[in-house]
C-alpha cells in the first residue's frame, strides 16, 4: 500500500547520546530521517491530507515528519532502524480505525450496578446524624 518514499527521504547525522565508548565523542552515529509531506511528489493529495491530520502532533512547523534512531553504534544500522520506524508510523497513520459497535449492557450487569449503588447509598445513609441521636 505504501509507495517507495526513499528518494524523498533526507538523512542527517549527529553525535549520538547512546552507547559507543570513546567513539561517542567522535563518530556521528545518530541518524535523523526527514520526510516533507507537503512537498512530496510521490504521495497523493489525499494521502498528504490524511497524514497532515493524523500526524499533526509529530510534524514540524515546516510539515516534516522527523524520525530519529540512535540505538546502535553503527550509523548504517541506525539508518535502517530510522527508515523502518518511519514506515511503521506511516503504516499506522494510513490504517483505518475499526468502527466501534454500540452494545447494550446486559440485564445482569445493570442489576449488579444498581445493587452496588443501593449498598453505597445505605452505607452513607447509616453515617448520618439521625442514626447517632437515637
Protein Blocks (a to p, Z undefined) as FASTA:
>chain_A
ZZcfklmpccdddddfbehijmlmmpcfbccddddfklpmkbcfklmmmmmmmmmmmpcf
kopacdddfkbmbfklmmmmmmmmmmmmmmmmmpccdddddddddfklmmmmmmmmmmmm
mmmmmmpmklmmZZ
